[in-house]
Amino acid sequence: MNWINKRKLPAVEAIKFNNQLCLTLESLWGALHATFNTTLLRQVDTDILNELGNKPTSEWAPFSREEFKRALLSCNNTSASGSDKIS
């Protein structure tokens, strides 16, 4: 098996929620609603944020709009930045 070639994905892949296919807009909305609103009524203890403390900040070196554009254009758009270059 060649691991470096692009894999052909199926033309349609259905979203499943609770082992049921979401084949209608209503079932898809129900899945999204149930997934993202599960914490709606949970209590949140924001005091934990006080434990983080203040971190020192560093100043940005000044740069021009053109330098910014050149830096963006030089980026590879098929992998993430950083040393691991995850695709």
PDB file of N, CA, C and O in Angstrom:
ATOM      1  N   MET A   1       0.845  -1.175   0.000  1.00  0.00           N
ATOM      2  CA  MET A   1       0.000   0.000   0.000  1.00  0.00           C
ATOM      3  C   MET A   1       0.890   1.239   0.000  1.00  0.00           C
ATOM      4  O   MET A   1       1.831   1.334   0.788  1.00  0.00           O
ATOM      5  N   ASN A   2       0.596   2.168  -0.869  1.00  0.00           N
ATOM      6  CA  ASN A   2       1.364   3.391  -0.967  1.00  0.00           C
ATOM      7  C   ASN A   2       0.750   4.434  -0.031  1.00  0.00           C
ATOM      8  O   ASN A   2      -0.387   4.858  -0.235  1.00  0.00           O
ATOM      9  N   TRP A   3       1.493   4.845   0.987  1.00  0.00           N
ATOM     10  CA  TRP A   3       0.961   5.743   2.017  1.00  0.00           C
ATOM     11  C   TRP A   3       1.091   7.214   1.669  1.00  0.00           C
ATOM     12  O   TRP A   3       0.557   8.059   2.386  1.00  0.00           O
ATOM     13  N   ILE A   4       1.783   7.544   0.593  1.00  0.00           N
ATOM     14  CA  ILE A   4       1.988   8.962   0.312  1.00  0.00           C
ATOM     15  C   ILE A   4       1.022   9.530  -0.724  1.00  0.00           C
ATOM     16  O   ILE A   4       0.945  10.749  -0.876  1.00  0.00           O
ATOM     17  N   ASN A   5       0.283   8.680  -1.441  1.00  0.00           N
ATOM     18  CA  ASN A   5      -0.695   9.182  -2.407  1.00  0.00           C
ATOM     19  C   ASN A   5      -1.970   9.609  -1.690  1.00  0.00           C
ATOM     20  O   ASN A   5      -2.292   9.097  -0.617  1.00  0.00           O
ATOM     21  N   LYS A   6      -2.690  10.549  -2.291  1.00  0.00           N
ATOM     22  CA  LYS A   6      -3.953  10.982  -1.710  1.00  0.00           C
ATOM     23  C   LYS A   6      -4.961   9.849  -1.766  1.00  0.00           C
ATOM     24  O   LYS A   6      -5.023   9.099  -2.741  1.00  0.00           O
ATOM     25  N   ARG A   7      -5.741   9.738  -0.716  1.00  0.00           N
ATOM     26  CA  ARG A   7      -6.756   8.707  -0.626  1.00  0.00           C
ATOM     27  C   ARG A   7      -8.053   9.208  -1.229  1.00  0.00           C
ATOM     28  O   ARG A   7      -8.454  10.343  -0.973  1.00  0.00           O
ATOM     29  N   LYS A   8      -8.706   8.398  -2.011  1.00  0.00           N
ATOM     30  CA  LYS A   8      -9.993   8.781  -2.581  1.00  0.00           C
ATOM     31  C   LYS A   8     -11.075   8.529  -1.536  1.00  0.00           C
ATOM     32  O   LYS A   8     -11.256   7.405  -1.067  1.00  0.00           O
ATOM     33  N   LEU A   9     -11.778   9.578  -1.187  1.00  0.00           N
ATOM     34  CA  LEU A   9     -12.830   9.481  -0.185  1.00  0.00           C
ATOM     35  C   LEU A   9     -14.162   9.209  -0.869  1.00  0.00           C
ATOM     36  O   LEU A   9     -14.342   9.560  -2.035  1.00  0.00           O
ATOM     37  N   PRO A  10     -15.090   8.591  -0.160  1.00  0.00           N
ATOM     38  CA  PRO A  10     -16.408   8.370  -0.755  1.00  0.00           C
ATOM     39  C   PRO A  10     -17.079   9.699  -1.075  1.00  0.00           C
ATOM     40  O   PRO A  10     -16.854  10.699  -0.392  1.00  0.00           O
ATOM     41  N   ALA A  11     -17.897   9.704  -2.111  1.00  0.00           N
ATOM     42  CA  ALA A  11     -18.561  10.939  -2.528  1.00  0.00           C
ATOM     43  C   ALA A  11     -19.480  11.480  -1.439  1.00  0.00           C
ATOM     44  O   ALA A  11     -19.594  12.694  -1.273  1.00  0.00           O
ATOM     45  N   VAL A  12     -20.135  10.591  -0.695  1.00  0.00           N
ATOM     46  CA  VAL A  12     -21.048  11.008   0.366  1.00  0.00           C
ATOM     47  C   VAL A  12     -20.750  10.171   1.604  1.00  0.00           C
ATOM     48  O   VAL A  12     -20.650   8.946   1.536  1.00  0.00           O
ATOM     49  N   GLU A  13     -20.613  10.847   2.717  1.00  0.00           N
ATOM     50  CA  GLU A  13     -20.412  10.144   3.984  1.00  0.00           C
ATOM     51  C   GLU A  13     -21.372  10.760   4.988  1.00  0.00           C
ATOM     52  O   GLU A  13     -21.257  11.941   5.316  1.00  0.00           O
ATOM     53  N   ALA A  14     -22.315   9.972   5.476  1.00  0.00           N
ATOM     54  CA  ALA A  14     -23.358  10.490   6.355  1.00  0.00           C
ATOM     55  C   ALA A  14     -22.823  10.700   7.767  1.00  0.00           C
ATOM     56  O   ALA A  14     -21.915  10.001   8.216  1.00  0.00           O
ATOM     57  N   ILE A  15     -23.402  11.670   8.448  1.00  0.00           N
ATOM     58  CA  ILE A  15     -23.095  11.926   9.852  1.00  0.00           C
ATOM     59  C   ILE A  15     -23.986  11.030  10.695  1.00  0.00           C
ATOM     60  O   ILE A  15     -25.185  10.912  10.442  1.00  0.00           O
ATOM     61  N   LYS A  16     -23.380  10.393  11.711  1.00  0.00           N
ATOM     62  CA  LYS A  16     -24.141   9.533  12.618  1.00  0.00           C
ATOM     63  C   LYS A  16     -24.213  10.180  13.995  1.00  0.00           C
ATOM     64  O   LYS A  16     -23.254  10.799  14.456  1.00  0.00           O
ATOM     65  N   PHE A  17     -25.355  10.028  14.638  1.00  0.00           N
ATOM     66  CA  PHE A  17     -25.543  10.473  16.014  1.00  0.00           C
ATOM     67  C   PHE A  17     -26.366   9.426  16.723  1.00  0.00           C
ATOM     68  O   PHE A  17     -27.441   9.064  16.244  1.00  0.00           O
ATOM     69  N   ASN A  18     -25.891   8.925  17.856  1.00  0.00           N
ATOM     70  CA  ASN A  18     -26.542   7.827  18.586  1.00  0.00           C
ATOM     71  C   ASN A  18     -26.778   6.628  17.678  1.00  0.00           C
ATOM     72  O   ASN A  18     -27.838   6.004  17.721  1.00  0.00           O
ATOM     73  N   ASN A  19     -25.788   6.314  16.862  1.00  0.00           N
ATOM     74  CA  ASN A  19     -25.829   5.184  15.924  1.00  0.00           C
ATOM     75  C   ASN A  19     -26.927   5.297  14.877  1.00  0.00           C
ATOM     76  O   ASN A  19     -27.307   4.294  14.273  1.00  0.00           O
ATOM     77  N   GLN A  20     -27.438   6.491  14.654  1.00  0.00           N
ATOM     78  CA  GLN A  20     -28.455   6.725  13.626  1.00  0.00           C
ATOM     79  C   GLN A  20     -27.898   7.702  12.603  1.00  0.00           C
ATOM     80  O   GLN A  20     -27.250   8.685  12.961  1.00  0.00           O
ATOM     81  N   LEU A  21     -28.153   7.427  11.320  1.00  0.00           N
ATOM     82  CA  LEU A  21     -27.716   8.346  10.280  1.00  0.00           C
ATOM     83  C   LEU A  21     -28.541   9.622  10.326  1.00  0.00           C
ATOM     84  O   LEU A  21     -29.752   9.576  10.545  1.00  0.00           O
ATOM     85  N   CYS A  22     -27.897  10.744  10.122  1.00  0.00           N
ATOM     86  CA  CYS A  22     -28.592  12.034  10.042  1.00  0.00           C
ATOM     87  C   CYS A  22     -28.871  12.304   8.562  1.00  0.00           C
ATOM     88  O   CYS A  22     -28.048  12.892   7.860  1.00  0.00           O
ATOM     89  N   LEU A  23     -30.018  11.875   8.111  1.00  0.00           N
ATOM     90  CA  LEU A  23     -30.352  11.972   6.688  1.00  0.00           C
ATOM     91  C   LEU A  23     -31.277  13.135   6.369  1.00  0.00           C
ATOM     92  O   LEU A  23     -31.519  13.435   5.200  1.00  0.00           O
ATOM     93  N   THR A  24     -31.791  13.787   7.394  1.00  0.00           N
ATOM     94  CA  THR A  24     -32.656  14.945   7.168  1.00  0.00           C
ATOM     95  C   THR A  24     -32.064  16.140   7.904  1.00  0.00           C
ATOM     96  O   THR A  24     -31.240  15.993   8.807  1.00  0.00           O
ATOM     97  N   LEU A  25     -32.498  17.311   7.501  1.00  0.00           N
ATOM     98  CA  LEU A  25     -32.032  18.521   8.166  1.00  0.00           C
ATOM     99  C   LEU A  25     -32.452  18.521   9.633  1.00  0.00           C
ATOM    100  O   LEU A  25     -31.713  18.996  10.495  1.00  0.00           O
ATOM    101  N   GLU A  26     -33.620  17.995   9.906  1.00  0.00           N
ATOM    102  CA  GLU A  26     -34.112  17.939  11.288  1.00  0.00           C
ATOM    103  C   GLU A  26     -33.236  17.027  12.154  1.00  0.00           C
ATOM    104  O   GLU A  26     -32.906  17.379  13.287  1.00  0.00           O
ATOM    105  N   SER A  27     -32.859  15.862  11.626  1.00  0.00           N
ATOM    106  CA  SER A  27     -32.022  14.947  12.415  1.00  0.00           C
ATOM    107  C   SER A  27     -30.612  15.513  12.580  1.00  0.00           C
ATOM    108  O   SER A  27     -29.985  15.317  13.621  1.00  0.00           O
ATOM    109  N   LEU A  28     -30.114  16.208  11.569  1.00  0.00           N
ATOM    110  CA  LEU A  28     -28.803  16.835  11.680  1.00  0.00           C
ATOM    111  C   LEU A  28     -28.838  17.946  12.720  1.00  0.00           C
ATOM    112  O   LEU A  28     -27.932  18.050  13.547  1.00  0.00           O
ATOM    113  N   TRP A  29     -29.875  18.776  12.685  1.00  0.00           N
ATOM    114  CA  TRP A  29     -29.999  19.843  13.675  1.00  0.00           C
ATOM    115  C   TRP A  29     -30.108  19.260  15.086  1.00  0.00           C
ATOM    116  O   TRP A  29     -29.513  19.794  16.022  1.00  0.00           O
ATOM    117  N   GLY A  30     -30.851  18.186  15.242  1.00  0.00           N
ATOM    118  CA  GLY A  30     -30.970  17.540  16.547  1.00  0.00           C
ATOM    119  C   GLY A  30     -29.628  17.055  17.060  1.00  0.00           C
ATOM    120  O   GLY A  30     -29.321  17.209  18.242  1.00  0.00           O
ATOM    121  N   ALA A  31     -28.825  16.468  16.178  1.00  0.00           N
ATOM    122  CA  ALA A  31     -27.493  15.992  16.571  1.00  0.00           C
ATOM    123  C   ALA A  31     -26.598  17.152  16.976  1.00  0.00           C
ATOM    124  O   ALA A  31     -25.906  17.076  17.992  1.00  0.00           O
ATOM    125  N   LEU A  32     -26.604  18.219  16.195  1.00  0.00           N
ATOM    126  CA  LEU A  32     -25.779  19.378  16.528  1.00  0.00           C
ATOM    127  C   LEU A  32     -26.236  20.020  17.831  1.00  0.00           C
ATOM    128  O   LEU A  32     -25.414  20.384  18.672  1.00  0.00           O
ATOM    129  N   HIS A  33     -27.531  20.158  17.993  1.00  0.00           N
ATOM    130  CA  HIS A  33     -28.083  20.758  19.214  1.00  0.00           C
ATOM    131  C   HIS A  33     -27.703  19.931  20.441  1.00  0.00           C
ATOM    132  O   HIS A  33     -27.268  20.478  21.455  1.00  0.00           O
ATOM    133  N   ALA A  34     -27.866  18.631  20.345  1.00  0.00           N
ATOM    134  CA  ALA A  34     -27.555  17.762  21.478  1.00  0.00           C
ATOM    135  C   ALA A  34     -26.060  17.766  21.788  1.00  0.00           C
ATOM    136  O   ALA A  34     -25.671  17.678  22.953  1.00  0.00           O
ATOM    137  N   THR A  35     -25.230  17.866  20.770  1.00  0.00           N
ATOM    138  CA  THR A  35     -23.790  17.830  20.971  1.00  0.00           C
ATOM    139  C   THR A  35     -23.262  19.114  21.590  1.00  0.00           C
ATOM    140  O   THR A  35     -22.479  19.066  22.539  1.00  0.00           O
ATOM    141  N   PHE A  36     -23.677  20.249  21.072  1.00  0.00           N
ATOM    142  CA  PHE A  36     -23.097  21.507  21.513  1.00  0.00           C
ATOM    143  C   PHE A  36     -23.813  22.145  22.694  1.00  0.00           C
ATOM    144  O   PHE A  36     -23.277  23.085  23.281  1.00  0.00           O
ATOM    145  N   ASN A  37     -24.972  21.686  23.060  1.00  0.00           N
ATOM    146  CA  ASN A  37     -25.693  22.286  24.181  1.00  0.00           C
ATOM    147  C   ASN A  37     -25.731  21.387  25.409  1.00  0.00           C
ATOM    148  O   ASN A  37     -26.542  21.608  26.308  1.00  0.00           O
ATOM    149  N   THR A  38     -24.871  20.381  25.462  1.00  0.00           N
ATOM    150  CA  THR A  38     -24.870  19.475  26.611  1.00  0.00           C
ATOM    151  C   THR A  38     -24.408  20.158  27.887  1.00  0.00           C
ATOM    152  O   THR A  38     -24.727  19.686  28.978  1.00  0.00           O
ATOM    153  N   THR A  39     -23.677  21.240  27.786  1.00  0.00           N
ATOM    154  CA  THR A  39     -23.166  21.925  28.981  1.00  0.00           C
ATOM    155  C   THR A  39     -23.962  23.166  29.333  1.00  0.00           C
ATOM    156  O   THR A  39     -23.557  23.940  30.200  1.00  0.00           O
ATOM    157  N   LEU A  40     -25.083  23.360  28.673  1.00  0.00           N
ATOM    158  CA  LEU A  40     -25.857  24.590  28.849  1.00  0.00           C
ATOM    159  C   LEU A  40     -26.224  24.853  30.310  1.00  0.00           C
ATOM    160  O   LEU A  40     -26.113  25.992  30.765  1.00  0.00           O
ATOM    161  N   LEU A  41     -26.650  23.852  31.041  1.00  0.00           N
ATOM    162  CA  LEU A  41     -27.117  24.053  32.420  1.00  0.00           C
ATOM    163  C   LEU A  41     -26.080  23.663  33.469  1.00  0.00           C
ATOM    164  O   LEU A  41     -26.397  23.631  34.658  1.00  0.00           O
ATOM    165  N   ARG A  42     -24.857  23.367  33.058  1.00  0.00           N
ATOM    166  CA  ARG A  42     -23.816  22.999  34.017  1.00  0.00           C
ATOM    167  C   ARG A  42     -23.243  24.247  34.681  1.00  0.00           C
ATOM    168  O   ARG A  42     -23.069  25.288  34.048  1.00  0.00           O
ATOM    169  N   GLN A  43     -22.958  24.113  35.961  1.00  0.00           N
ATOM    170  CA  GLN A  43     -22.320  25.198  36.695  1.00  0.00           C
ATOM    171  C   GLN A  43     -20.832  25.227  36.341  1.00  0.00           C
ATOM    172  O   GLN A  43     -20.195  24.184  36.193  1.00  0.00           O
ATOM    173  N   VAL A  44     -20.305  26.412  36.211  1.00  0.00           N
ATOM    174  CA  VAL A  44     -18.894  26.572  35.883  1.00  0.00           C
ATOM    175  C   VAL A  44     -18.222  27.355  37.005  1.00  0.00           C
ATOM    176  O   VAL A  44     -18.698  28.417  37.407  1.00  0.00           O
ATOM    177  N   ASP A  45     -17.119  26.821  37.502  1.00  0.00           N
ATOM    178  CA  ASP A  45     -16.366  27.495  38.551  1.00  0.00           C
ATOM    179  C   ASP A  45     -15.262  28.315  37.881  1.00  0.00           C
ATOM    180  O   ASP A  45     -14.220  27.776  37.506  1.00  0.00           O
ATOM    181  N   THR A  46     -15.494  29.611  37.734  1.00  0.00           N
ATOM    182  CA  THR A  46     -14.520  30.468  37.067  1.00  0.00           C
ATOM    183  C   THR A  46     -13.348  30.852  37.967  1.00  0.00           C
ATOM    184  O   THR A  46     -12.395  31.479  37.504  1.00  0.00           O
ATOM    185  N   ASP A  47     -13.406  30.482  39.251  1.00  0.00           N
ATOM    186  CA  ASP A  47     -12.297  30.789  40.158  1.00  0.00           C
ATOM    187  C   ASP A  47     -11.012  30.092  39.747  1.00  0.00           C
ATOM    188  O   ASP A  47      -9.923  30.530  40.120  1.00  0.00           O
ATOM    189  N   ILE A  48     -11.123  29.026  38.990  1.00  0.00           N
ATOM    190  CA  ILE A  48      -9.929  28.322  38.539  1.00  0.00           C
ATOM    191  C   ILE A  48      -9.065  29.219  37.660  1.00  0.00           C
ATOM    192  O   ILE A  48      -7.854  29.020  37.566  1.00  0.00           O
ATOM    193  N   LEU A  49      -9.679  30.196  37.023  1.00  0.00           N
ATOM    194  CA  LEU A  49      -8.919  31.122  36.184  1.00  0.00           C
ATOM    195  C   LEU A  49      -7.978  31.979  37.007  1.00  0.00           C
ATOM    196  O   LEU A  49      -6.951  32.431  36.500  1.00  0.00           O
ATOM    197  N   ASN A  50      -8.312  32.211  38.277  1.00  0.00           N
ATOM    198  CA  ASN A  50      -7.446  33.012  39.145  1.00  0.00           C
ATOM    199  C   ASN A  50      -6.128  32.308  39.434  1.00  0.00           C
ATOM    200  O   ASN A  50      -5.134  32.962  39.750  1.00  0.00           O
ATOM    201  N   GLU A  51      -6.108  30.986  39.330  1.00  0.00           N
ATOM    202  CA  GLU A  51      -4.893  30.222  39.611  1.00  0.00           C
ATOM    203  C   GLU A  51      -3.858  30.367  38.499  1.00  0.00           C
ATOM    204  O   GLU A  51      -2.685  30.053  38.701  1.00  0.00           O
ATOM    205  N   LEU A  52      -4.278  30.835  37.334  1.00  0.00           N
ATOM    206  CA  LEU A  52      -3.353  30.947  36.220  1.00  0.00           C
ATOM    207  C   LEU A  52      -2.308  32.040  36.437  1.00  0.00           C
ATOM    208  O   LEU A  52      -1.168  31.910  35.991  1.00  0.00           O
ATOM    209  N   GLY A  53      -2.690  33.095  37.109  1.00  0.00           N
ATOM    210  CA  GLY A  53      -1.754  34.189  37.356  1.00  0.00           C
ATOM    211  C   GLY A  53      -1.459  34.968  36.083  1.00  0.00           C
ATOM    212  O   GLY A  53      -1.938  34.633  35.000  1.00  0.00           O
ATOM    213  N   ASN A  54      -0.663  36.010  36.241  1.00  0.00           N
ATOM    214  CA  ASN A  54      -0.293  36.830  35.093  1.00  0.00           C
ATOM    215  C   ASN A  54       1.007  36.325  34.493  1.00  0.00           C
ATOM    216  O   ASN A  54       1.962  36.036  35.214  1.00  0.00           O
ATOM    217  N   LYS A  55       1.040  36.223  33.212  1.00  0.00           N
ATOM    218  CA  LYS A  55       2.237  35.797  32.502  1.00  0.00           C
ATOM    219  C   LYS A  55       2.884  37.018  31.868  1.00  0.00           C
ATOM    220  O   LYS A  55       2.187  37.930  31.424  1.00  0.00           O
ATOM    221  N   PRO A  56       4.205  37.042  31.822  1.00  0.00           N
ATOM    222  CA  PRO A  56       4.859  38.193  31.186  1.00  0.00           C
ATOM    223  C   PRO A  56       4.536  38.220  29.686  1.00  0.00           C
ATOM    224  O   PRO A  56       4.415  37.182  29.036  1.00  0.00           O
ATOM    225  N   THR A  57       4.406  39.410  29.177  1.00  0.00           N
ATOM    226  CA  THR A  57       4.129  39.563  27.745  1.00  0.00           C
ATOM    227  C   THR A  57       5.394  39.985  27.030  1.00  0.00           C
ATOM    228  O   THR A  57       6.293  40.571  27.633  1.00  0.00           O
ATOM    229  N   SER A  58       5.460  39.689  25.757  1.00  0.00           N
ATOM    230  CA  SER A  58       6.603  40.120  24.965  1.00  0.00           C
ATOM    231  C   SER A  58       6.103  41.026  23.848  1.00  0.00           C
ATOM    232  O   SER A  58       4.988  40.863  23.352  1.00  0.00           O
ATOM    233  N   GLU A  59       6.916  41.953  23.469  1.00  0.00           N
ATOM    234  CA  GLU A  59       6.561  42.909  22.433  1.00  0.00           C
ATOM    235  C   GLU A  59       6.793  42.302  21.056  1.00  0.00           C
ATOM    236  O   GLU A  59       7.730  41.530  20.857  1.00  0.00           O
ATOM    237  N   TRP A  60       5.940  42.655  20.117  1.00  0.00           N
ATOM    238  CA  TRP A  60       6.126  42.250  18.729  1.00  0.00           C
ATOM    239  C   TRP A  60       7.167  43.155  18.091  1.00  0.00           C
ATOM    240  O   TRP A  60       7.194  44.360  18.343  1.00  0.00           O
ATOM    241  N   ALA A  61       8.013  42.575  17.275  1.00  0.00           N
ATOM    242  CA  ALA A  61       8.925  43.391  16.484  1.00  0.00           C
ATOM    243  C   ALA A  61       8.090  44.078  15.401  1.00  0.00           C
ATOM    244  O   ALA A  61       7.206  43.444  14.823  1.00  0.00           O
ATOM    245  N   PRO A  62       8.341  45.328  15.119  1.00  0.00           N
ATOM    246  CA  PRO A  62       7.546  46.011  14.100  1.00  0.00           C
ATOM    247  C   PRO A  62       7.737  45.356  12.730  1.00  0.00           C
ATOM    248  O   PRO A  62       8.836  44.918  12.388  1.00  0.00           O
ATOM    249  N   PHE A  63       6.663  45.297  11.958  1.00  0.00           N
ATOM    250  CA  PHE A  63       6.731  44.759  10.594  1.00  0.00           C
ATOM    251  C   PHE A  63       5.745  45.503   9.724  1.00  0.00           C
ATOM    252  O   PHE A  63       4.747  46.041  10.203  1.00  0.00           O
ATOM    253  N   SER A  64       6.041  45.524   8.436  1.00  0.00           N
ATOM    254  CA  SER A  64       5.183  46.246   7.500  1.00  0.00           C
ATOM    255  C   SER A  64       4.126  45.310   6.925  1.00  0.00           C
ATOM    256  O   SER A  64       4.197  44.093   7.094  1.00  0.00           O
ATOM    257  N   ARG A  65       3.166  45.886   6.258  1.00  0.00           N
ATOM    258  CA  ARG A  65       2.122  45.100   5.595  1.00  0.00           C
ATOM    259  C   ARG A  65       2.741  44.191   4.533  1.00  0.00           C
ATOM    260  O   ARG A  65       2.324  43.044   4.374  1.00  0.00           O
ATOM    261  N   GLU A  66       3.733  44.703   3.811  1.00  0.00           N
ATOM    262  CA  GLU A  66       4.395  43.912   2.764  1.00  0.00           C
ATOM    263  C   GLU A  66       5.154  42.738   3.367  1.00  0.00           C
ATOM    264  O   GLU A  66       5.122  41.639   2.813  1.00  0.00           O
ATOM    265  N   GLU A  67       5.837  42.949   4.492  1.00  0.00           N
ATOM    266  CA  GLU A  67       6.532  41.841   5.155  1.00  0.00           C
ATOM    267  C   GLU A  67       5.536  40.764   5.573  1.00  0.00           C
ATOM    268  O   GLU A  67       5.806  39.569   5.453  1.00  0.00           O
ATOM    269  N   PHE A  68       4.392  41.204   6.060  1.00  0.00           N
ATOM    270  CA  PHE A  68       3.351  40.260   6.479  1.00  0.00           C
ATOM    271  C   PHE A  68       2.841  39.453   5.288  1.00  0.00           C
ATOM    272  O   PHE A  68       2.699  38.234   5.376  1.00  0.00           O
ATOM    273  N   LYS A  69       2.566  40.134   4.174  1.00  0.00           N
ATOM    274  CA  LYS A  69       2.092  39.450   2.972  1.00  0.00           C
ATOM    275  C   LYS A  69       3.126  38.454   2.454  1.00  0.00           C
ATOM    276  O   LYS A  69       2.779  37.335   2.076  1.00  0.00           O
ATOM    277  N   ARG A  70       4.404  38.865   2.437  1.00  0.00           N
ATOM    278  CA  ARG A  70       5.464  37.950   1.966  1.00  0.00           C
ATOM    279  C   ARG A  70       5.555  36.719   2.854  1.00  0.00           C
ATOM    280  O   ARG A  70       5.740  35.604   2.367  1.00  0.00           O
ATOM    281  N   ALA A  71       5.422  36.926   4.168  1.00  0.00           N
ATOM    282  CA  ALA A  71       5.492  35.797   5.102  1.00  0.00           C
ATOM    283  C   ALA A  71       4.332  34.834   4.859  1.00  0.00           C
ATOM    284  O   ALA A  71       4.522  33.618   4.883  1.00  0.00           O
ATOM    285  N   LEU A  72       3.128  35.371   4.624  1.00  0.00           N
ATOM    286  CA  LEU A  72       1.979  34.504   4.354  1.00  0.00           C
ATOM    287  C   LEU A  72       2.137  33.749   3.049  1.00  0.00           C
ATOM    288  O   LEU A  72       1.830  32.559   2.976  1.00  0.00           O
ATOM    289  N   LEU A  73       2.614  34.435   2.016  1.00  0.00           N
ATOM    290  CA  LEU A  73       2.779  33.790   0.712  1.00  0.00           C
ATOM    291  C   LEU A  73       3.869  32.726   0.731  1.00  0.00           C
ATOM    292  O   LEU A  73       3.844  31.803  -0.083  1.00  0.00           O
ATOM    293  N   SER A  74       4.815  32.842   1.640  1.00  0.00           N
ATOM    294  CA  SER A  74       5.893  31.846   1.698  1.00  0.00           C
ATOM    295  C   SER A  74       5.494  30.598   2.481  1.00  0.00           C
ATOM    296  O   SER A  74       6.237  29.617   2.505  1.00  0.00           O
ATOM    297  N   CYS A  75       4.322  30.629   3.121  1.00  0.00           N
ATOM    298  CA  CYS A  75       3.865  29.478   3.902  1.00  0.00           C
ATOM    299  C   CYS A  75       3.381  28.359   2.988  1.00  0.00           C
ATOM    300  O   CYS A  75       2.838  28.609   1.912  1.00  0.00           O
ATOM    301  N   ASN A  76       3.583  27.143   3.426  1.00  0.00           N
ATOM    302  CA  ASN A  76       3.093  25.974   2.724  1.00  0.00           C
ATOM    303  C   ASN A  76       1.631  25.771   3.113  1.00  0.00           C
ATOM    304  O   ASN A  76       1.318  25.711   4.302  1.00  0.00           O
ATOM    305  N   ASN A  77       0.738  25.664   2.141  1.00  0.00           N
ATOM    306  CA  ASN A  77      -0.683  25.539   2.476  1.00  0.00           C
ATOM    307  C   ASN A  77      -1.148  24.091   2.590  1.00  0.00           C
ATOM    308  O   ASN A  77      -2.351  23.833   2.646  1.00  0.00           O
ATOM    309  N   THR A  78      -0.211  23.146   2.624  1.00  0.00           N
ATOM    310  CA  THR A  78      -0.604  21.743   2.771  1.00  0.00           C
ATOM    311  C   THR A  78      -0.159  21.147   4.100  1.00  0.00           C
ATOM    312  O   THR A  78      -0.364  19.955   4.333  1.00  0.00           O
ATOM    313  N   SER A  79       0.443  21.940   4.972  1.00  0.00           N
ATOM    314  CA  SER A  79       0.838  21.407   6.274  1.00  0.00           C
ATOM    315  C   SER A  79       0.768  22.520   7.318  1.00  0.00           C
ATOM    316  O   SER A  79       0.722  23.706   6.993  1.00  0.00           O
ATOM    317  N   ALA A  80       0.763  22.101   8.569  1.00  0.00           N
ATOM    318  CA  ALA A  80       0.696  23.046   9.675  1.00  0.00           C
ATOM    319  C   ALA A  80       2.073  23.644   9.928  1.00  0.00           C
ATOM    320  O   ALA A  80       3.095  23.058   9.572  1.00  0.00           O
ATOM    321  N   SER A  81       2.084  24.813  10.543  1.00  0.00           N
ATOM    322  CA  SER A  81       3.367  25.416  10.884  1.00  0.00           C
ATOM    323  C   SER A  81       3.994  24.654  12.040  1.00  0.00           C
ATOM    324  O   SER A  81       3.312  23.903  12.738  1.00  0.00           O
ATOM    325  N   GLY A  82       5.236  24.837  12.234  1.00  0.00           N
ATOM    326  CA  GLY A  82       5.942  24.155  13.320  1.00  0.00           C
ATOM    327  C   GLY A  82       6.845  23.063  12.783  1.00  0.00           C
ATOM    328  O   GLY A  82       6.878  22.792  11.582  1.00  0.00           O
ATOM    329  N   SER A  83       7.569  22.449  13.683  1.00  0.00           N
ATOM    330  CA  SER A  83       8.582  21.476  13.266  1.00  0.00           C
ATOM    331  C   SER A  83       7.999  20.146  12.801  1.00  0.00           C
ATOM    332  O   SER A  83       8.656  19.430  12.046  1.00  0.00           O
ATOM    333  N   ASP A  84       6.777  19.791  13.231  1.00  0.00           N
ATOM    334  CA  ASP A  84       6.236  18.478  12.857  1.00  0.00           C
ATOM    335  C   ASP A  84       5.619  18.468  11.467  1.00  0.00           C
ATOM    336  O   ASP A  84       5.537  17.404  10.852  1.00  0.00           O
ATOM    337  N   LYS A  85       5.179  19.617  10.946  1.00  0.00           N
ATOM    338  CA  LYS A  85       4.619  19.731   9.598  1.00  0.00           C
ATOM    339  C   LYS A  85       3.473  18.749   9.366  1.00  0.00           C
ATOM    340  O   LYS A  85       3.421  18.095   8.324  1.00  0.00           O
ATOM    341  N   ILE A  86       2.569  18.641  10.310  1.00  0.00           N
ATOM    342  CA  ILE A  86       1.434  17.733  10.190  1.00  0.00           C
ATOM    343  C   ILE A  86       0.543  18.207   9.050  1.00  0.00           C
ATOM    344  O   ILE A  86       0.210  19.389   8.964  1.00  0.00           O
ATOM    345  N   SER A  87       0.165  17.299   8.191  1.00  0.00           N
ATOM    346  CA  SER A  87      -0.716  17.646   7.059  1.00  0.00           C
ATOM    347  C   SER A  87      -2.150  17.762   7.505  1.00  0.00           C
ATOM    348  O   SER A  87      -3.028  18.047   6.691  1.00  0.00           O
TER     349      SER A  87
END
